[in-house]
Amino acid sequence: MKSRFANILLTFFLTCAARAEKPNVVIMFMDDMGYADIGAFGSKNYPTPNLDRMAREGRKFTDFYVTQAVCSASRAGLMTGCYNNRIGIIGALGPKSRTGLNPDETTLAEICKQQGYATACFGKWHLGHLKEFLPLQHGFDEFFGLPYSNDMWPYHPGVLHLPVEERLKRWPHLPLIEGNQVINSQVSGKDQEQLTKQYTERAVSFIEKNKEKPFFVYLPHSMVHVPLYVSDDFKGKSGAGLFGDVMMEVDWSAGEIMKVLRKHNLQKKTLFVFTSDNGPWLNYGDHAGSAAPLREGKGTMFDGGCREPMLAWWPGTIPANSVCREPAMTIDLLPTIAHLAKAKLPKHTIDGQNIWPLFTEDGVPSPQEAYYLYYGNQLQAIRQGKWKLHFPHGYRTMNGRPGGKGGIPTNYSQAKIGLSLFDLSQDIGESKDLKGKHPKVVQRLSQLGKDFDEALKKNKRPAGKI
């Protein structure tokens, strides 16, 4: 008993000592990466030694959610601590969009800037491609990357059968941006092969340049969103096809971040978070990952679409080789990081809560009453503890069929689900409807969802618009 008490005291004092300084923060945010795409969450097709080490030396979050299983909506939740519906960001913004993240919203970068952090974004932004919406206008000191998804270009599979002139009417050339300026107006496949390496090298350089003061690095990789590209260093390396090669380069990227932090003795001063924006794009088959054992994938609010692998690494502060099974969500990262940085939260409503105890302690409950899972503007499900209630809605599915090959997708089928209750502690695949056995749970969660949806609709804020 005394030994256990001593360990608790030691952990407490170590945590306090670590927090005496403002911690650095690195968030690596993957694109379309599935729940089972890294070794720590079940992948056996290719090695991910650096991410596996990150899990051994840190904490796995097994029940970590994004706000919606689609690009811009998911990123809006991460950046602002709000359900994306609250701030008017729906779906995936394209190159013809005139909207973006409203300048009145407070981003993670702006939270950090309050406390003198150097801030940078290297990768895919996807919260508005016009200058008014780019990262430098939202608290970032540096930006290098793509303004939206890497398939939003004239080589998209859906337009390859058309003449180039017709393709360009639907999808213009893909730009690469530095700061607020386009530095490459026609990104090619060869250019895309270098993106993972370039984003990583920029992040490493930024860390080295700012090692003497607190920094926030947001590293939203363009991969593993199709089309898949990988540098020569990793081509054919996995033995598991192009997807495996790309994942090995992603793992290398995480390793480079840990390496530079250790090189400058910053590992005990830095919170490093690794997760993804949504699950795999299943109709791309061998160019998509796996959400096993979860149900469905990207574009649905079954767990295969919105529940992501999450790793948190901070040696000496976050317990090594530990697991958090409590539900959590990207909206909670902003208030948690604000707590660590001793920064003020925005005055307007946010939906996230400080979940720092979930990073360092065992058995503590989430401060959130529930998580509300929207797709578009429809509340499709609610997660509370072990329970997940689906409200009636339609969804896309491969219905057990294989996806496409070589980067060419197949078509989804459409399906519907009625009011359904699942116990995720016993049924991770959302396959056994228990609503008939637990009517009080259904009634309680239905009312929670109804009340929240009505309250959110009364307190929505518009997206930025040009």
C-alpha positions as CSV (number, residue, x, y, z in Angstrom):
1,M,0.0,0.0,0.0
2,K,2.9,2.4,1.0
3,S,4.7,1.5,-2.3
4,R,1.5,2.3,-4.3
5,F,1.1,5.6,-2.5
6,A,4.7,6.5,-3.1
7,N,4.4,5.8,-6.8
8,I,1.3,8.0,-7.0
9,L,3.2,10.8,-5.2
10,L,6.2,10.4,-7.5
11,T,3.9,10.5,-10.6
12,F,2.2,13.7,-9.2
13,F,5.5,15.5,-8.6
14,L,7.0,14.4,-11.9
15,T,3.9,15.7,-13.7
16,C,4.0,19.0,-11.8
17,A,7.7,19.4,-12.6
18,A,7.1,18.7,-16.3
19,R,4.3,21.3,-16.3
20,A,6.4,23.9,-14.6
21,E,7.6,24.7,-18.1
22,K,5.1,25.1,-21.0
23,P,5.3,21.8,-22.9
24,N,5.9,21.6,-26.6
25,V,3.1,20.0,-28.6
26,V,3.3,18.0,-31.8
27,I,0.2,16.6,-33.4
28,M,0.6,14.2,-36.4
29,F,-2.7,13.9,-38.1
30,M,-3.1,11.2,-40.8
31,D,-5.5,11.2,-43.6
32,D,-7.9,8.2,-44.2
33,M,-5.8,5.9,-42.0
34,G,-7.8,3.0,-40.5
35,Y,-8.0,1.7,-36.9
36,A,-5.9,-1.3,-37.7
37,D,-3.2,0.3,-39.9
38,I,-0.4,0.5,-37.3
39,G,1.1,-2.4,-35.4
40,A,0.0,-1.2,-32.0
41,F,-3.6,-1.5,-33.2
42,G,-3.3,-4.8,-35.0
43,S,-1.5,-4.4,-38.4
44,K,0.8,-7.3,-39.3
45,N,1.2,-6.7,-43.0
46,Y,4.1,-4.3,-42.7
47,P,6.3,-3.0,-39.9
48,T,5.7,0.2,-38.0
49,P,8.5,0.1,-35.4
50,N,8.5,3.7,-34.5
51,L,4.8,4.0,-33.9
52,D,5.0,0.7,-32.0
53,R,7.7,2.2,-29.8
54,M,5.6,5.3,-29.3
55,A,2.8,3.0,-28.0
56,R,5.3,1.1,-25.7
57,E,6.7,4.4,-24.3
58,G,3.3,6.2,-24.1
59,R,-0.4,5.6,-24.0
60,K,-2.9,4.0,-26.5
61,F,-6.4,5.5,-26.6
62,T,-8.6,2.7,-27.9
63,D,-11.9,4.6,-28.1
64,F,-10.8,7.9,-29.6
65,Y,-13.2,9.7,-32.0
66,V,-13.3,12.4,-34.6
67,T,-16.2,14.8,-35.1
68,Q,-17.1,13.5,-38.6
69,A,-15.7,10.9,-40.9
70,V,-14.8,13.3,-43.6
71,C,-11.8,15.6,-44.2
72,S,-12.7,19.3,-43.5
73,A,-15.3,18.5,-40.9
74,S,-12.9,16.4,-38.9
75,R,-10.1,19.0,-39.1
76,A,-12.5,21.7,-38.0
77,G,-13.2,19.8,-34.8
78,L,-9.5,19.2,-34.0
79,M,-8.5,22.8,-34.7
80,T,-11.3,24.6,-32.7
81,G,-12.5,22.2,-30.0
82,C,-16.0,22.4,-31.5
83,Y,-18.3,20.0,-33.2
84,N,-17.9,21.1,-36.9
85,N,-21.6,21.6,-37.2
86,R,-21.4,24.3,-34.6
87,I,-19.0,26.3,-36.7
88,G,-20.5,25.7,-40.2
89,I,-17.8,23.4,-41.7
90,I,-19.4,20.4,-43.4
91,G,-18.0,17.7,-45.6
92,A,-14.8,18.3,-47.6
93,L,-14.1,21.8,-49.0
94,G,-13.0,21.8,-52.6
95,P,-11.0,24.1,-54.8
96,K,-14.1,26.0,-55.9
97,S,-15.3,26.5,-52.4
98,R,-15.7,30.1,-51.2
99,T,-15.9,29.2,-47.5
100,G,-13.5,28.3,-44.8
101,L,-12.7,28.5,-41.1
102,N,-14.2,31.7,-39.7
103,P,-11.5,34.2,-38.5
104,D,-13.6,34.6,-35.3
105,E,-12.9,31.0,-34.3
106,T,-10.0,30.3,-32.0
107,T,-7.6,27.6,-33.2
108,L,-5.1,25.4,-31.4
109,A,-2.4,27.6,-32.8
110,E,-4.0,30.7,-31.4
111,I,-4.3,29.1,-28.0
112,C,-0.6,28.4,-28.1
113,K,0.3,31.9,-29.4
114,Q,-1.2,33.4,-26.3
115,Q,1.7,31.8,-24.3
116,G,4.5,32.7,-26.7
117,Y,4.7,29.4,-28.7
118,A,6.2,29.2,-32.1
119,T,3.6,27.6,-34.4
120,A,3.7,25.8,-37.7
121,C,1.6,23.6,-40.0
122,F,3.3,21.3,-42.5
123,G,0.9,19.2,-44.5
124,K,-2.7,19.2,-45.7
125,W,-4.8,22.1,-44.3
126,H,-8.3,21.7,-45.8
127,L,-10.1,24.4,-43.9
128,G,-10.3,26.9,-46.8
129,H,-7.9,27.4,-49.7
130,L,-8.4,31.1,-50.2
131,K,-5.8,33.4,-48.5
132,E,-8.3,34.6,-45.8
133,F,-8.6,31.0,-44.5
134,L,-5.0,29.7,-44.7
135,P,-3.0,28.8,-41.6
136,L,-1.1,32.1,-41.3
137,Q,-4.5,33.8,-40.8
138,H,-5.3,31.3,-38.0
139,G,-2.3,31.6,-35.7
140,F,0.4,29.7,-37.5
141,D,3.8,31.3,-38.0
142,E,4.7,29.0,-40.9
143,F,2.8,26.9,-43.4
144,F,4.0,24.5,-46.1
145,G,1.6,22.1,-47.8
146,L,-1.5,21.4,-49.8
147,P,-4.7,23.5,-49.3
148,Y,-6.9,20.5,-49.6
149,S,-6.9,16.7,-50.5
150,N,-4.3,15.4,-52.9
151,D,-6.9,13.9,-55.1
152,M,-8.5,17.2,-55.9
153,W,-6.7,17.6,-59.2
154,P,-7.2,16.8,-62.9
155,Y,-6.0,13.2,-62.4
156,H,-8.8,12.2,-60.2
157,P,-10.1,8.7,-61.2
158,G,-13.6,10.2,-61.8
159,V,-12.4,12.4,-64.6
160,L,-9.5,10.4,-66.2
161,H,-11.7,9.4,-69.2
162,L,-12.2,13.1,-70.1
163,P,-9.9,15.3,-72.2
164,V,-7.6,17.5,-70.1
165,E,-9.6,20.7,-70.9
166,E,-12.8,19.1,-69.5
167,R,-11.0,17.7,-66.5
168,L,-9.7,21.2,-65.6
169,K,-13.2,22.5,-65.5
170,R,-14.0,20.1,-62.7
171,W,-10.7,19.9,-60.9
172,P,-8.0,22.6,-61.4
173,H,-4.3,21.9,-61.0
174,L,-3.2,21.1,-57.4
175,P,-1.2,23.9,-55.8
176,L,1.6,23.6,-53.2
177,I,1.7,26.6,-50.8
178,E,4.3,28.1,-48.6
179,G,3.1,30.8,-46.3
180,N,0.4,32.5,-48.3
181,Q,2.0,32.0,-51.7
182,V,1.6,29.3,-54.3
183,I,5.1,28.0,-54.9
184,N,4.1,25.2,-57.3
185,S,0.9,25.8,-59.3
186,Q,0.8,22.3,-60.9
187,V,1.8,19.6,-58.4
188,S,2.7,16.4,-60.3
189,G,2.8,12.8,-59.2
190,K,6.6,13.1,-58.8
191,D,6.0,16.0,-56.6
192,Q,3.6,14.1,-54.5
193,E,6.2,11.3,-54.0
194,Q,8.2,13.8,-51.9
195,L,5.4,15.2,-49.7
196,T,5.7,12.9,-46.7
197,K,9.5,13.5,-46.6
198,Q,9.2,17.3,-47.2
199,Y,6.6,17.7,-44.4
200,T,8.7,15.7,-42.0
201,E,11.9,17.6,-42.8
202,R,10.2,20.9,-42.4
203,A,8.8,19.8,-39.0
204,V,12.3,18.6,-37.9
205,S,13.9,21.9,-39.0
206,F,11.2,23.9,-37.2
207,I,11.8,22.0,-34.0
208,E,15.5,22.5,-34.2
209,K,15.1,26.2,-34.9
210,N,12.7,26.7,-32.0
211,K,14.2,24.3,-29.4
212,E,14.9,27.0,-26.9
213,K,11.2,28.1,-26.6
214,P,7.9,26.4,-26.6
215,F,6.5,25.3,-30.0
216,F,3.4,23.7,-31.5
217,V,3.9,21.7,-34.7
218,Y,0.8,20.5,-36.6
219,L,1.8,17.8,-39.0
220,P,-1.3,16.7,-41.1
221,H,0.1,14.3,-43.6
222,S,-1.5,14.1,-47.1
223,M,-1.1,10.3,-46.9
224,V,-2.7,7.8,-46.8
225,H,-5.4,9.5,-48.8
226,V,-5.5,8.3,-52.4
227,P,-3.7,8.8,-54.7
228,L,-0.9,7.0,-52.8
229,Y,2.6,8.2,-53.4
230,V,5.9,7.3,-51.7
231,S,9.5,8.4,-52.0
232,D,12.1,6.2,-53.6
233,D,13.5,5.3,-50.2
234,F,10.4,3.3,-49.4
235,K,9.2,2.0,-52.8
236,G,8.8,-1.7,-52.6
237,K,10.2,-1.8,-49.1
238,S,7.2,-3.2,-47.3
239,G,6.5,-6.3,-49.4
240,A,2.8,-5.4,-48.9
241,G,2.1,-3.2,-51.9
242,L,2.0,0.5,-52.2
243,F,-0.2,1.0,-49.2
244,G,2.4,-0.8,-47.0
245,D,5.2,1.3,-48.5
246,V,3.4,4.5,-47.7
247,M,2.7,3.4,-44.1
248,M,6.3,2.6,-43.6
249,E,7.2,6.1,-44.7
250,V,4.6,7.5,-42.3
251,D,6.2,5.4,-39.5
252,W,9.6,6.8,-40.5
253,S,8.1,10.3,-40.2
254,A,7.0,9.6,-36.6
255,G,10.4,8.2,-35.9
256,E,12.1,11.4,-37.1
257,I,10.0,13.5,-34.8
258,M,11.0,11.4,-31.8
259,K,14.6,11.4,-32.9
260,V,14.9,15.1,-33.1
261,L,13.2,15.6,-29.7
262,R,15.6,13.2,-28.1
263,K,18.6,14.8,-29.9
264,H,17.8,18.1,-28.2
265,N,16.7,16.5,-24.9
266,L,13.1,17.7,-25.5
267,Q,11.4,14.4,-25.1
268,K,10.5,15.1,-21.5
269,K,9.1,18.5,-22.4
270,T,6.9,17.5,-25.3
271,L,3.5,16.0,-25.8
272,F,3.4,14.1,-29.1
273,V,0.0,13.0,-30.3
274,F,-0.6,10.7,-33.3
275,T,-4.0,10.0,-34.8
276,S,-6.1,10.2,-38.0
277,D,-8.9,12.4,-39.5
278,N,-11.2,9.4,-40.3
279,G,-11.2,5.8,-41.2
280,P,-10.2,4.1,-44.5
281,W,-11.8,4.9,-47.9
282,L,-12.9,1.3,-48.3
283,N,-14.0,1.3,-52.0
284,Y,-10.4,1.9,-53.0
285,G,-9.6,-1.7,-51.9
286,D,-5.9,-2.4,-52.0
287,H,-5.1,1.4,-51.8
288,A,-7.1,1.7,-48.6
289,G,-6.3,0.6,-45.1
290,S,-8.3,-1.5,-42.6
291,A,-10.7,-0.5,-39.8
292,A,-10.9,-4.1,-38.4
293,P,-12.5,-5.1,-36.2
294,L,-14.7,-2.0,-36.5
295,R,-17.7,-1.7,-38.7
296,E,-17.6,0.2,-42.1
297,G,-15.1,3.1,-42.9
298,K,-14.8,6.7,-44.0
299,G,-18.0,8.5,-44.8
300,T,-20.0,6.7,-42.1
301,M,-20.5,7.2,-38.4
302,F,-20.0,3.6,-37.6
303,D,-16.9,3.2,-35.6
304,G,-14.8,2.2,-38.6
305,G,-15.4,5.7,-40.0
306,C,-15.0,7.9,-36.9
307,R,-13.0,5.9,-34.2
308,E,-9.3,6.3,-34.8
309,P,-6.1,4.9,-33.4
310,M,-4.5,7.4,-31.1
311,L,-1.1,7.4,-29.4
312,A,0.1,9.9,-26.8
313,W,3.8,10.1,-26.0
314,W,5.5,12.2,-23.3
315,P,8.2,10.2,-21.6
316,G,8.3,10.8,-17.8
317,T,4.8,12.3,-17.7
318,I,2.5,9.9,-19.7
319,P,2.9,6.3,-18.3
320,A,4.7,4.0,-20.6
321,N,2.9,1.0,-22.2
322,S,-0.4,2.2,-20.8
323,V,-4.0,2.2,-22.3
324,C,-7.0,4.4,-22.0
325,R,-10.3,2.8,-22.9
326,E,-12.4,5.7,-21.9
327,P,-14.1,7.5,-24.9
328,A,-12.4,10.7,-26.0
329,M,-12.5,13.0,-29.1
330,T,-10.4,15.4,-31.0
331,I,-12.5,18.3,-29.7
332,D,-10.9,17.6,-26.3
333,L,-7.4,18.3,-27.4
334,L,-7.7,22.1,-27.6
335,P,-8.9,22.6,-23.9
336,T,-6.4,20.0,-22.8
337,I,-3.5,21.7,-24.5
338,A,-4.8,25.1,-23.2
339,H,-4.7,23.6,-19.7
340,L,-1.1,22.4,-20.1
341,A,0.0,25.7,-21.7
342,K,-1.9,27.7,-19.0
343,A,-3.7,29.6,-21.8
344,K,-7.2,31.0,-21.7
345,L,-10.1,29.3,-23.5
346,P,-12.1,31.3,-26.0
347,K,-15.2,33.2,-24.7
348,H,-17.5,31.6,-27.2
349,T,-19.0,28.1,-26.7
350,I,-16.7,25.1,-27.4
351,D,-17.6,21.5,-27.0
352,G,-14.3,20.0,-25.9
353,Q,-13.3,19.3,-22.3
354,N,-9.9,19.1,-20.6
355,I,-9.2,15.4,-20.5
356,W,-5.6,15.6,-19.2
357,P,-6.3,13.0,-16.4
358,L,-7.1,10.5,-19.2
359,F,-3.5,10.9,-20.4
360,T,-1.8,10.2,-17.0
361,E,-4.2,8.3,-14.8
362,D,-6.0,4.9,-14.8
363,G,-9.7,4.4,-14.2
364,V,-10.8,8.1,-14.3
365,P,-14.0,8.9,-16.1
366,S,-14.4,11.3,-19.0
367,P,-15.7,14.7,-18.1
368,Q,-17.9,14.5,-21.2
369,E,-21.5,13.3,-20.6
370,A,-21.5,11.9,-24.1
371,Y,-20.2,12.3,-27.7
372,Y,-22.6,13.3,-30.4
373,L,-21.8,11.8,-33.8
374,Y,-23.1,13.8,-36.8
375,Y,-22.8,13.2,-40.5
376,G,-23.6,16.3,-42.5
377,N,-26.2,18.1,-40.3
378,Q,-27.8,14.9,-39.1
379,L,-27.2,13.5,-35.7
380,Q,-26.7,9.8,-36.5
381,A,-25.4,8.4,-33.3
382,I,-24.4,9.0,-29.6
383,R,-21.7,7.4,-27.6
384,Q,-21.9,7.3,-23.8
385,G,-19.6,4.9,-21.9
386,K,-19.9,1.5,-23.4
387,W,-23.1,2.3,-25.2
388,K,-23.6,3.6,-28.7
389,L,-27.1,4.4,-30.0
390,H,-27.7,4.9,-33.7
391,F,-30.6,6.9,-34.8
392,P,-32.3,5.9,-38.1
393,H,-30.2,6.9,-41.0
394,G,-28.8,5.9,-44.4
395,Y,-25.2,5.0,-45.0
396,R,-22.8,3.8,-47.7
397,T,-21.3,0.3,-47.5
398,M,-19.2,-2.2,-49.5
399,N,-21.6,-4.8,-48.1
400,G,-18.8,-7.3,-47.8
401,R,-17.5,-6.8,-51.3
402,P,-13.8,-6.0,-52.0
403,G,-12.9,-2.6,-53.1
404,G,-11.0,-1.5,-56.2
405,K,-7.4,-2.1,-57.3
406,G,-4.5,0.1,-58.2
407,G,-6.1,3.3,-57.1
408,I,-9.4,2.9,-59.1
409,P,-12.4,2.7,-56.8
410,T,-15.5,0.5,-57.0
411,N,-19.0,1.7,-56.2
412,Y,-20.6,1.7,-52.8
413,S,-24.1,0.3,-52.0
414,Q,-26.6,2.2,-50.0
415,A,-28.1,0.8,-46.8
416,K,-30.2,2.0,-43.9
417,I,-30.1,1.3,-40.1
418,G,-33.0,1.8,-37.8
419,L,-32.8,2.8,-34.1
420,S,-30.2,0.5,-32.8
421,L,-28.3,0.1,-29.5
422,F,-24.8,-1.5,-29.3
423,D,-22.7,-2.4,-26.2
424,L,-19.2,-1.7,-27.6
425,S,-17.5,-3.4,-24.7
426,Q,-18.9,-6.7,-25.9
427,D,-19.6,-5.9,-29.5
428,I,-16.9,-3.7,-31.0
429,G,-18.3,-4.4,-34.5
430,E,-21.7,-2.9,-33.8
431,S,-23.5,-6.1,-34.9
432,K,-25.9,-7.0,-32.1
433,D,-28.8,-4.6,-31.6
434,L,-29.8,-4.6,-27.9
435,K,-32.5,-1.9,-27.9
436,G,-35.2,-4.5,-27.0
437,K,-33.2,-5.6,-23.9
438,H,-32.3,-2.1,-22.7
439,P,-35.3,0.3,-23.3
440,K,-34.3,2.7,-20.5
441,V,-30.8,3.1,-22.0
442,V,-32.4,3.8,-25.4
443,Q,-34.8,6.3,-23.8
444,R,-32.0,8.1,-21.9
445,L,-29.7,8.4,-24.9
446,S,-32.4,9.4,-27.3
447,Q,-33.4,12.2,-25.0
448,L,-29.7,13.3,-24.6
449,G,-29.3,13.4,-28.3
450,K,-32.5,15.3,-28.9
451,D,-31.7,17.9,-26.2
452,F,-28.1,18.4,-27.5
453,D,-29.2,18.7,-31.1
454,E,-31.8,21.3,-30.3
455,A,-29.2,23.3,-28.1
456,L,-26.6,23.1,-30.8
457,K,-28.9,24.4,-33.5
458,K,-29.7,27.4,-31.3
459,N,-26.0,28.2,-30.9
460,K,-24.4,27.7,-34.3
461,R,-21.9,30.0,-35.8
462,P,-21.3,30.5,-39.5
463,A,-18.2,29.5,-41.5
464,G,-16.1,32.2,-43.0
465,K,-17.3,33.2,-46.5
466,I,-15.8,35.3,-49.3
